[in-house]
Amino acid sequence: MSSQHFIPPLNFGLVEEDLYRSGQPNELNFPYLERLGLKTVVFLAPEEPNQKFLNFIDDQEIQLYHLGSTSTSAWDNISEEIVLEALDLILNPENYPLIVMCNLGRHRTGTVIGCLRKLQRWNLTSIFEEYRRYAGPKVRLLNEQFIELFDTDLVRIPPQYVKWL
């Protein structure tokens, strides 16, 4: 019997069936992620993922979509364009199992998931509760405002979309 431990990445969570969220993983998290059988990573941070993670993605033949690389700083708020691009990937069942992540799995990931929840017609109280659970004491009111004002009519729903929408 293996004594290997399965440690999820920082701020890991199940969003929907085969849809996950987290912060950028480290080597301790790779065995856990391997068990998910990921097909796609949506990486929302402005900087490149670390090399060990890139090697892991390559070894596992996981498709990486690095959105947000046009931002100049980690403090920049996520743009509507990036959220729409991320939702386009999330709504396509061919990309599953899929994980959405940013550096710590708080703000950018939380904003994208919040906009997804709005698309799912969750009420704002529930959306903000989920956002705050992952953001902890570092809640950004501008992100909550972004989610509140996000226009779901801008989202392109593909002909074949995920069943939980």
N, C-alpha and C positions, 0 to 999 in steps of 0.2 A: 504494500500500500504506500502511495506517495505521500510525503509529508509536505508537499507543496501547498502554500497558502494562496488563496484567491482574494486579492485585495482590490476593491473597486477604486477608480480614480477619484480625486477630490470632487465633491459636489455631484457625484454620480446619481442618476435617477432614471426611472422608467417613465417615459412620457405617454406612450401608447405601445401596443404590441409591436415589438421589434424596432421601436424608436426610443433612443436613449439620449441623455444629456450628461455632460461632465466638464471638468477642467482638463487641461492637457495632462495626459498620463505620464508616469515615469516607468522605469523598468519593472518595478514591483507590481504594477498594474497590468502588464502585458499578458500574463497567464489568465487573468480574469477576462480581459477583453477578447482573448482568443476563444474563450468558451461562448462568446456571443455570436460568433460566426459573421462578423461585420462584413458588409459589402461596400459601405460608403462612410466616409468621414467628412463632415462639413465643419471646417475649421475657420472660426470667425475672428481670430486675433490679427492685428496688423503685422506682427513679426512672423517669421518662418517658424514652423514647428521645430523642436529640437531634433538633432540628427538621429538619435537613438529611436525616437518615435517614427521618423521618416523611414528608417531601416525596417522597423516592425511592420509598418503599413505596406512597404514593398514586399517583405517576406510573406505576408499574409494575403498579398494580391488584393488589397483594399484600395478602392478609388478615393483619392483625396481631392476635395474641392476647397481651395484656400480662398475664402471670400474675406474682404476687409483688408487686403494687403495694400490697398490704395490709401488707407488712413495713415496719417503721419505720426499719430501718438496713441498710446493705449487709453488716453483720456478722452479722445474723440468719441462722440456719440456715434452709434451705428447709424448708417444711412438707410433711408427708405429703399433705395436701390438694392443694397445688400440683403435687407430683410426679404424683399420680393424674390431675389435670386435664391436665397436659402429656402424659402417656402416652396418655390418651384421644384427644388430637389426633394424636399420633405414629402410633397404631395404625390411624387412619382413612385408607385409601388416597386418598380424595377430596381430602385436604389436600396431596397431593404435586405437585411437589417442595417440600420443607419444610426449614427451617433452625431449629435451636434455638440461642438465644444469650442471654448475659448480658453484663455490662459487659466483662469480660476473657476470657470463655469458659472459665473455670477451674472454680469451685466449684459454682455452681448448675447450670450446664450439665453439668458432670462428674457431679454427683449424679444428675440426671435420666437421663443416658446410662448411668451405672452401674446404675441400677434397671432400665433397659431391657435391659441386658446380662444382669442376673439373670433377668429374664423370659424371655430367650432361652436360659437355662440355661448361661451361661458359668460357669466356675469363678471363685471369688473372687480367686485370684491374678491371673488374666488381667484381670478387671474393675479391680482396684486398679492394675495395671501401666498400663492405659489411662488411668485417672483421674490417676495421678501424672505421666504423660507430658505432660498438658496443664496440670496444676497446678504443675509445676516444683518449686522449693524451698518453695512455699507450700502444701504438702499440709495439709489439715485432717483430723485423725484423726476428728473428730466426723462428717464427711461419709462417711468410709469405714465408720464404725460404723453410720450411717444406712443405707447401702447393704446392709451385711451383715445388718441386722435387718429390712430392708424386706420386708413380707409381700406376695408377688406374687399371693396369692389375692384381694387387695383390688382388683386391676386388672380392669376390665370389658373383656373381649375382644368387640369388635363382631362382628356376623354376617359382615360383609365386612371382613376385616382384611388387613394387608400380608402379602405372600407369604413374606417372610423370617422370620416369627415362628415 
